[in-house]
Amino acid sequence: MPLDRIAVISDVHGNLTALDAVLADIGSRGITRIVNLGDNIGKGPRGSATTERLREVCEVNIRGNWDDFIGRIGDDEPEEMRWWRDELSPEQREWLGGLPLSHDLLMSGRRIRLFHASAESPHVRVRFRHTDEQFEGMFGNTAMTGDGPAPTVVGYGDIHDAYIHSRDGRTLFNAGSVGNPLDEPTPSYVILEGVLDTTARAPFEVRFVRVPYDVDAEVAVAERVEMPQRAVWAVELRTALYRGRQAG
């Protein structure tokens, strides 16, 4: 039986160079179905361009925390937040804010649920080192996910840290980040491989892929457009050292 493949990407954060490199790798593998777990914008310089690209190529786009709040940024907010807001068109901000919060699918007998940060909200974070209670919560039905069949596989983004954790017959994975990885300075995405739309057990795989790209090219764009916080962002891209841990 031929196996289906879906690419799962997340947290592009306005880094068009990284996105194009990842999309090229996905295309080279013959994968045509892409699910995007959100945070298209912010942090990087080209939120508008990445939003349009993701609208074009992704079968499903899910709302991240940046996508959710960017349309509510007022003129009294910090300058950097207004910069990322104004880099988008009003129509793009509306589209981002109206994206679904989760997406369910069935593959090789496994019920898979995908969202940005947690089953509670795109603003509630679950880190790599999580509690048993947090793990359980990722598989629960909530007001955000609806009351469909409980998933046995959950994938998310938000923390920019790719990992997989299986326990008690369930699997939790994080796709990492395309545009701002913080586990190692190389974009990551996930390939889900199996048989779609069947309750029958069949081969199933969660595969992590790392794709190098021209970091300096995207940093140069940020310099050219005078993006706020471009210096700390450049360090994050080159070292995967989160700005809150960088020396002052």
DAFEN-V798174 format. One record per pair of residues at least 12 apart in sequence whose C-alpha atoms are under 10 Angstrom apart, sorted by the first residue. I is the first residue (numbers start at 1). GAP is how many residues later the second one is. D is the distance in Angstrom with one decimal. If there is no record, write none. Layout:
i;gap;d
I;GAP;D
I;GAP;D
This chain:
i;gap;d
1;193;9.6
1;194;8.1
1;201;9.0
1;202;9.6
2;192;8.4
2;193;7.5
3;104;9.7
3;105;9.2
3;189;9.9
3;190;6.3
3;191;4.9
3;192;5.2
3;193;8.0
3;199;9.1
3;200;8.1
3;201;8.6
4;27;8.8
4;29;9.3
4;103;8.6
4;104;9.6
4;187;10.0
4;188;8.1
4;189;5.6
4;190;5.3
4;191;5.4
4;192;6.3
4;200;9.6
5;24;9.6
5;25;8.9
5;26;6.3
5;27;8.2
5;28;7.3
5;29;9.1
5;102;9.7
5;186;6.5
5;187;5.5
5;188;4.4
5;189;6.6
5;190;8.3
5;191;8.6
5;199;9.9
5;200;9.4
5;201;10.0
6;20;9.4
6;25;6.6
6;26;7.5
6;27;5.1
6;28;5.7
6;29;7.3
6;53;9.7
6;184;8.2
6;185;5.6
6;186;5.2
6;187;6.6
6;188;9.0
6;190;9.6
6;200;10.0
7;16;9.5
7;19;7.1
7;20;9.9
7;24;7.0
7;25;8.1
7;26;6.3
7;27;4.7
7;28;6.2
7;29;8.4
7;51;9.4
7;168;9.8
7;182;7.1
7;183;5.7
7;184;4.6
7;185;6.4
7;186;8.9
7;199;10.0
7;200;9.5
7;201;9.9
7;202;9.8
8;18;9.9
8;25;8.8
8;26;5.9
8;27;4.9
8;28;5.9
8;29;7.3
8;50;9.5
8;52;9.7
8;106;9.0
8;147;8.6
8;148;9.1
8;149;9.5
8;166;9.7
8;167;6.8
8;168;9.7
8;180;9.5
8;181;5.9
8;182;5.0
8;183;6.2
8;184;7.5
8;200;9.7
9;13;8.7
9;14;9.5
9;25;7.3
9;26;6.3
9;27;4.9
9;28;6.2
9;29;8.2
9;49;9.5
9;52;9.7
9;147;9.3
9;148;8.1
9;165;9.7
9;166;6.4
9;167;7.8
9;168;7.2
9;169;6.7
9;170;9.9
9;178;9.6
9;179;7.7
9;180;5.0
9;181;6.6
9;182;8.9
10;25;8.4
10;26;5.5
10;27;4.7
10;28;5.5
10;29;6.9
10;30;7.8
10;51;9.6
10;52;9.2
10;54;8.9
10;105;9.7
10;106;7.9
10;146;8.0
10;147;5.6
10;148;7.5
10;149;9.9
10;150;8.4
10;164;9.1
10;165;6.5
10;166;6.7
10;167;5.4
10;168;6.1
10;169;8.3
10;170;9.7
10;177;9.8
10;178;8.6
10;179;7.3
10;180;9.4
11;25;8.3
11;26;7.1
11;27;5.8
11;28;4.7
11;29;5.9
11;30;8.0
11;31;9.5
11;53;8.1
11;55;9.5
11;105;8.8
11;146;6.8
11;147;6.6
11;148;8.8
11;149;7.2
11;164;9.1
11;165;7.6
11;166;4.9
11;167;5.8
11;168;6.1
11;169;7.0
11;170;8.4
11;176;9.8
11;177;9.9
11;178;9.9
12;24;9.1
12;25;9.4
12;26;7.7
12;27;6.3
12;28;5.0
12;29;6.9
12;30;8.9
12;31;9.4
12;32;8.5
12;34;9.8
12;35;8.6
12;38;7.6
12;39;9.2
12;42;9.4
12;148;9.9
12;164;9.9
12;165;6.5
12;166;4.9
12;167;4.1
12;168;6.9
12;169;9.2
12;175;9.1
13;25;8.8
13;26;5.8
13;27;4.8
13;28;4.2
13;29;5.2
13;30;5.8
13;31;5.4
13;32;8.2
13;33;8.0
13;34;6.6
13;37;8.0
13;38;9.4
13;53;8.7
13;54;9.9
13;164;8.7
13;165;8.0
13;166;5.5
13;167;6.8
14;25;8.7
14;26;6.0
14;27;4.8
14;28;6.1
14;29;6.9
14;30;4.4
14;31;5.5
14;32;4.3
14;33;4.0
14;34;7.4
14;35;7.5
14;36;5.7
14;37;7.9
14;70;9.4
14;164;9.8
14;165;7.0
14;166;9.2
14;204;9.6
15;25;8.6
15;26;8.3
15;27;9.2
15;28;8.5
15;29;5.4
15;30;6.7
15;31;6.1
15;32;7.4
15;34;9.0
15;35;7.1
15;163;7.9
15;164;5.0
15;165;7.8
15;200;9.3
15;203;6.7
15;204;9.1
15;206;9.6
15;207;9.5
15;222;10.0
16;24;9.9
16;28;8.6
16;29;8.5
16;30;6.4
16;31;8.1
16;32;9.6
16;33;7.1
16;34;5.6
16;35;9.4
16;37;8.6
16;162;9.5
16;163;7.7
16;201;9.9
16;202;7.4
16;205;9.8
17;29;9.4
17;33;9.4
17;161;9.8
17;162;8.3
17;196;7.0
17;197;7.0
17;198;7.7
17;199;9.6
17;200;7.3
17;201;6.0
17;202;9.7
17;204;9.7
18;159;9.8
18;160;6.3
18;161;5.7
18;162;8.8
18;168;9.0
18;169;6.9
18;170;9.7
18;193;8.3
18;194;7.9
18;195;5.8
18;196;7.5
18;197;7.7
18;199;9.7
18;200;8.0
19;31;7.6
19;34;8.8
19;35;9.0
19;158;10.0
19;159;6.3
19;160;6.7
19;168;8.6
19;192;9.8
19;194;9.0
20;30;9.2
20;33;8.9
20;158;9.8
20;193;8.8
21;157;9.3
21;166;8.9
21;190;6.9
21;191;7.4
21;192;6.0
21;193;8.7
22;156;7.3
22;157;9.6
22;165;7.5
22;166;8.0
22;167;7.8
22;187;9.1
22;188;8.4
22;189;6.1
22;190;8.4
22;191;8.4
23;30;9.9
23;31;9.8
23;34;8.7
23;155;10.0
23;166;10.0
23;188;9.7
24;187;9.5
25;184;9.1
25;185;9.5
25;186;7.4
25;187;10.0
26;163;9.2
26;164;9.9
26;165;8.9
26;183;9.5
26;185;9.8
31;160;9.0
32;25;8.4
32;26;8.7
32;27;8.7
33;24;8.3
33;25;6.9
33;26;6.0
33;27;8.6
34;20;9.3
34;23;7.2
34;24;4.8
34;25;5.5
34;26;6.8
34;27;8.7
34;156;10.0
34;157;9.2
35;19;9.5
35;22;9.3
35;23;5.8
35;24;5.9
35;25;4.8
35;26;6.1
35;27;7.9
35;68;9.0
35;79;8.6
35;80;10.0
35;155;9.9
36;18;7.7
36;19;9.6
36;21;9.6
36;22;6.5
36;23;8.1
36;24;6.1
36;25;4.8
36;26;6.0
36;27;8.8
36;28;9.6
36;78;9.2
36;79;9.1
36;80;8.9
36;120;9.8
36;121;9.3
36;139;9.9
36;153;9.9
37;23;8.4
37;24;6.3
37;25;4.9
37;26;6.8
37;27;6.8
37;63;10.0
37;64;8.9
37;65;8.4
37;66;9.3
37;77;7.2
37;78;5.9
37;79;5.1
37;80;8.7
37;85;10.0
37;118;8.8
37;119;6.7
37;120;6.3
37;121;8.4
37;138;8.7
37;140;9.8
38;13;10.0
38;16;9.7
38;22;9.9
38;23;6.6
38;24;5.2
38;25;5.0
38;26;4.2
38;27;7.7
38;28;8.1
38;29;7.1
38;30;9.4
38;58;8.9
38;61;9.1
38;62;9.9
38;63;9.1
38;77;8.2
38;78;6.0
38;79;9.3
38;84;9.1
38;118;9.3
38;119;7.7
38;120;8.0
38;139;10.0
39;12;9.6
39;22;9.9
39;23;8.6
39;24;7.0
39;25;4.6
39;26;6.4
39;27;5.3
39;28;5.7
39;29;8.6
39;57;9.1
39;77;8.1
39;83;9.6
39;118;8.8
39;119;7.6
39;138;9.5
39;140;9.6
40;12;9.7
40;13;9.9
40;14;8.0
40;21;9.5
40;22;9.6
40;23;8.7
40;24;7.7
40;25;9.7
40;26;7.6
40;27;6.8
40;56;8.6
40;138;9.7
40;139;8.8
41;23;9.2
41;24;9.8
41;25;6.5
41;26;6.8
41;29;8.7
41;43;7.6
41;44;9.1
41;46;9.5
41;47;8.9
41;55;9.4
41;138;9.5
42;24;6.7
42;25;8.6
42;28;8.6
42;38;9.3
42;39;8.1
42;41;9.2
42;42;5.8
42;43;8.3
42;45;9.6
43;23;9.6
43;37;9.2
43;38;9.4
43;41;8.0
43;136;9.1
43;137;8.2
43;179;9.9
43;184;8.8
43;185;8.5
43;186;7.8
43;187;8.2
43;189;9.7
43;190;6.9
44;40;8.5
44;135;7.8
44;136;8.3
44;174;8.5
44;175;8.8
44;177;9.3
44;178;7.1
44;183;7.8
44;184;9.1
44;185;9.1
44;186;7.9
44;189;7.5
44;190;9.3
45;38;9.5
45;39;7.9
45;42;8.4
45;173;8.1
45;174;8.6
45;175;9.8
45;176;6.9
45;177;5.2
45;178;8.9
45;179;9.5
45;180;7.5
45;181;8.7
45;182;6.1
45;183;8.8
45;185;8.5
45;188;10.0
46;38;8.8
46;41;7.7
46;42;8.9
46;172;9.1
46;175;8.4
46;176;8.3
46;179;9.5
46;181;9.6
47;37;7.4
47;38;9.1
47;39;10.0
47;40;6.9
47;41;6.7
47;45;9.6
48;36;9.1
48;37;9.6
48;38;9.5
48;39;6.3
48;40;5.0
48;41;7.4
48;44;7.5
48;45;9.4
49;38;9.5
49;39;8.7
51;16;9.9
51;37;8.7
51;41;7.5
51;42;9.6
51;44;9.4
51;45;8.3
52;40;8.3
55;40;9.6
55;41;9.9
60;39;9.2
60;40;8.9
60;42;9.7
60;43;8.0
61;35;8.9
61;38;6.7
61;39;7.4
61;40;9.0
61;41;9.1
61;42;9.0
61;54;9.7
62;34;8.7
62;35;9.9
62;36;9.3
62;37;5.6
62;38;5.3
62;39;5.5
62;40;6.3
62;41;7.5
62;52;8.4
62;53;6.6
62;54;6.9
62;60;9.6
63;32;9.6
63;33;6.6
63;34;7.0
63;35;7.6
63;36;5.0
63;37;5.8
63;38;5.3
63;39;7.9
63;52;7.9
63;53;6.8
63;54;9.7
63;59;7.3
64;32;8.5
64;33;8.9
64;35;8.7
64;36;9.4
64;37;7.7
64;38;10.0
64;51;8.2
64;52;5.4
64;53;7.5
64;57;9.1
64;58;5.5
64;59;7.9
64;93;8.7
64;94;7.5
65;32;9.4
65;36;9.9
65;51;7.7
65;52;8.1
65;56;8.4
65;57;5.0
65;58;5.4
65;59;8.9
65;93;8.1
66;18;10.0
66;30;8.9
66;31;9.1
66;56;8.8
66;57;8.8
66;92;9.8
67;25;9.6
67;26;7.5
67;27;9.2
67;28;8.8
67;29;5.1
67;30;5.7
67;31;8.8
67;32;8.4
67;55;9.4
68;25;8.7
68;26;9.4
68;27;9.8
68;28;6.7
68;29;4.8
68;30;8.0
68;31;8.4
68;33;9.6
68;54;8.0
68;55;8.9
69;16;9.6
69;24;9.1
69;27;9.2
69;28;7.3
69;54;9.6
70;12;8.8
70;14;7.9
70;15;5.9
70;16;9.4
70;18;9.3
70;23;6.8
70;24;9.3
70;26;8.4
70;27;7.8
71;14;7.0
71;15;9.7
71;17;9.4
71;19;8.0
71;20;9.8
71;21;9.0
71;22;5.2
71;23;6.7
71;24;9.5
71;25;8.2
71;26;6.8
72;13;8.9
72;21;9.0
72;22;9.9
72;25;9.2
73;12;7.0
73;13;9.7
79;149;8.0
80;147;7.9
80;148;5.4
80;149;7.6
81;147;8.7
82;146;10.0
83;143;10.0
83;144;7.7
83;145;7.5
84;143;8.5
84;144;8.7
100;15;8.9
100;44;9.3
100;45;9.5
101;13;8.7
101;14;6.1
101;15;7.3
101;16;9.6
101;17;9.7
101;18;8.9
101;19;9.9
101;20;8.0
101;21;7.4
101;43;6.6
101;44;7.2
102;12;5.6
102;13;4.5
102;14;7.5
102;15;9.9
102;16;9.5
102;17;8.2
102;19;9.8
102;20;9.5
102;42;7.4
102;43;5.9
102;44;8.9
102;54;9.6
103;12;6.6
103;13;10.0
103;42;7.9
104;41;8.8
104;44;8.7
104;45;9.3
104;46;9.7
104;47;8.1
104;49;9.9
104;50;9.2
105;46;9.1
105;48;9.9
105;91;7.9
105;92;7.3
105;93;9.8
106;45;9.2
106;46;10.0
106;47;9.8
106;88;9.5
106;89;8.4
106;90;5.9
106;91;5.0
106;92;6.4
106;93;7.2
106;94;10.0
107;46;9.8
107;85;8.6
107;86;8.1
107;87;5.8
107;88;5.2
107;89;4.3
107;90;5.7
107;91;6.1
107;92;7.5
107;93;8.8
107;94;8.6
107;95;8.3
107;96;9.3
107;97;7.6
107;98;10.0
108;85;8.7
108;86;5.4
108;87;4.8
108;88;6.3
108;89;7.5
108;90;5.9
108;91;6.4
108;92;6.0
108;93;5.0
108;94;4.6
108;95;6.4
108;96;6.1
108;97;9.5
109;43;9.4
109;85;9.1
109;86;8.2
109;87;8.5
109;88;8.1
109;89;5.8
109;90;4.0
109;91;4.8
109;92;4.7
109;93;6.8
109;94;9.3
109;95;8.9
110;41;7.4
110;42;6.0
110;43;6.7
110;60;9.3
110;61;10.0
110;84;9.4
110;85;9.7
110;86;9.4
110;87;9.4
110;88;8.5
110;89;7.1
110;90;8.6
110;91;7.7
110;92;9.1
110;94;8.6
111;38;7.6
111;39;7.3
111;40;4.7
111;41;5.4
111;42;6.2
111;43;8.5
111;59;9.9
111;86;9.5
111;87;9.6
111;88;8.5
112;27;9.8
112;37;9.8
112;38;8.7
112;39;5.3
112;40;6.3
112;41;4.7
112;42;5.7
112;43;7.6
112;59;9.4
112;60;9.8
112;80;9.9
113;25;9.3
113;26;8.2
113;32;8.6
113;36;9.9
113;37;8.5
113;38;5.9
113;39;8.1
113;40;6.4
113;41;4.8
113;42;6.4
113;43;8.6
113;59;9.7
114;31;9.4
114;37;9.5
114;39;8.6
114;40;5.8
114;41;4.8
114;42;5.8
114;43;8.9
114;59;9.7
114;60;9.8
115;23;9.7
115;29;9.6
115;30;8.6
115;39;8.1
115;40;6.7
115;41;5.2
115;42;7.4
115;43;9.3
116;39;8.2
116;40;5.0
116;41;5.1
116;42;5.9
116;43;9.3
116;58;9.4
116;59;9.9
117;21;9.2
117;38;9.1
117;39;5.8
117;40;5.8
117;41;5.2
117;42;7.6
117;57;9.3
118;16;9.0
118;17;9.8
118;19;8.0
118;20;6.0
118;21;9.2
118;22;9.9
118;26;9.3
118;27;9.6
118;36;9.5
118;37;9.4
118;38;7.3
118;39;8.9
118;40;8.9
119;15;9.8
119;18;6.9
119;19;5.3
119;20;7.3
119;21;7.0
119;22;7.3
119;23;6.4
119;24;8.5
119;25;6.5
119;26;6.3
119;27;9.6
119;35;9.5
119;37;9.5
120;17;8.1
120;18;8.1
120;20;9.0
120;21;8.9
120;22;6.4
120;23;7.5
120;24;6.2
120;25;8.0
121;21;9.3
121;22;9.2
121;23;6.7
121;24;9.2
122;22;9.2
122;34;9.8
122;35;9.6
122;36;8.1
123;35;8.8
124;34;9.3
125;32;9.5
125;33;7.2
125;34;7.3
126;12;8.6
126;30;9.4
126;31;9.5
126;32;8.5
126;33;7.6
126;48;9.9
127;30;9.9
127;31;8.9
127;32;6.4
127;33;9.5
127;34;8.2
127;47;9.4
128;31;8.0
128;32;9.8
128;33;7.2
128;34;8.3
128;35;7.1
128;36;8.8
128;37;9.0
128;45;9.3
128;46;8.4
135;30;9.3
135;32;9.3
135;35;9.8
135;36;9.7
135;37;7.9
136;34;9.8
136;36;10.0
138;13;9.1
138;15;9.6
138;16;7.1
138;17;9.2
138;18;9.4
138;34;8.0
139;12;6.0
139;13;7.3
139;14;8.0
139;15;6.9
139;31;8.6
139;32;9.5
139;33;8.7
151;19;8.1
151;20;9.3
152;14;9.8
152;16;9.6
152;17;7.2
152;18;4.8
152;19;6.4
152;20;8.5
153;13;8.9
153;16;9.0
153;17;5.8
153;18;4.7
153;19;5.9
153;20;7.9
153;53;9.9
154;16;8.2
154;17;6.4
154;18;4.9
154;19;6.4
154;20;8.5
155;16;8.4
155;17;6.0
155;18;4.9
155;19;5.6
155;20;6.9
155;35;9.3
155;51;9.9
156;16;8.2
156;17;6.6
156;18;4.9
156;19;6.3
156;20;8.3
157;16;8.6
157;17;5.4
157;18;5.6
157;19;5.8
157;20;7.0
157;32;9.9
158;16;8.3
158;17;8.9
158;18;7.6
158;19;7.8
159;15;8.0
159;16;9.2
159;17;7.0
159;18;7.9
159;21;9.9
159;22;8.7
159;23;8.0
159;24;9.3
160;14;8.1
160;15;7.8
160;16;4.5
160;17;4.7
160;18;8.3
160;19;9.0
160;20;6.8
160;21;5.0
160;22;5.4
160;23;6.9
160;24;9.4
160;27;9.3
160;28;9.0
160;80;9.5
161;12;9.9
161;13;6.8
161;14;7.5
161;15;4.6
161;16;7.0
161;19;9.7
161;20;6.7
161;21;5.9
161;22;5.0
161;23;8.2
161;27;9.0
161;79;9.9
162;12;4.9
162;13;5.2
162;14;4.0
162;15;7.6
162;19;8.5
162;20;8.9
162;21;7.1
162;22;9.3
162;25;9.8
162;26;7.3
162;27;8.3
162;28;9.0
162;46;8.1
162;47;9.9
163;12;7.2
163;13;7.5
163;20;9.5
163;45;8.6
164;42;8.6
164;43;9.8
164;44;9.4
171;35;9.6
173;17;9.1
173;33;8.4
173;35;9.9
174;14;9.9
174;15;9.0
174;16;8.5
174;34;9.6
175;12;9.8
175;13;6.7
175;14;5.3
175;15;5.6
175;16;9.1
175;31;9.8
175;32;9.6
175;33;7.5
175;34;9.3
176;12;5.6
176;13;6.4
176;14;8.4
176;32;9.1
176;33;9.9
176;34;9.7
177;12;7.1
177;33;10.0
178;32;9.1
178;33;8.7
179;36;9.8
179;39;9.9
179;58;8.1
180;53;8.4
180;54;9.6
180;56;7.1
180;57;6.0
180;58;9.6
180;60;7.8
180;62;9.5
181;55;7.9
181;56;7.1
181;57;9.6
181;58;9.3
181;59;6.1
181;60;9.2
181;61;9.3
182;54;7.1
182;55;8.0
182;56;9.8
182;57;8.1
182;58;4.3
182;59;6.3
182;60;6.4
182;61;9.9
183;56;9.2
183;57;6.0
183;58;8.2
183;59;9.3
184;26;9.6
184;52;9.6
184;53;9.0
184;54;9.0
184;55;7.1
184;56;5.3
184;57;8.5
185;25;9.6
185;26;10.0
185;27;8.6
185;28;10.0
185;30;9.3
185;50;9.8
185;51;7.7
185;52;5.8
185;53;5.9
185;54;5.6
185;55;4.8
185;56;8.6
186;23;9.7
186;24;6.1
186;25;6.2
186;26;5.6
186;27;7.7
186;29;9.4
186;51;8.2
186;52;8.7
186;53;9.3
186;54;8.4
187;22;8.3
187;23;5.6
187;24;5.5
187;25;6.6
187;26;8.0
187;50;9.4
188;20;6.9
188;21;5.5
188;22;4.5
188;23;6.4
188;24;9.0
189;18;8.4
189;19;5.9
189;20;5.4
189;21;6.8
189;22;8.4
190;15;9.8
190;16;6.7
190;17;5.5
190;18;4.6
190;19;6.1
190;20;9.0
191;14;7.8
191;15;5.9
191;16;5.0
191;17;6.5
191;18;7.6
192;12;7.5
192;13;5.8
192;14;5.0
192;15;6.5
192;16;9.1
193;12;5.1
193;13;6.7
193;14;8.0
194;12;9.2
215;19;8.4
215;22;6.9
215;23;7.1
216;18;8.5
216;21;9.2
216;22;8.7
218;16;8.9
218;19;9.5
219;12;8.8
219;14;8.4
219;15;6.1
219;16;9.7
219;18;8.6
219;19;9.7
220;14;9.5
222;12;8.8
229;14;9.6
231;12;9.6
232;12;9.2
232;14;7.8
232;15;9.9
232;16;9.9
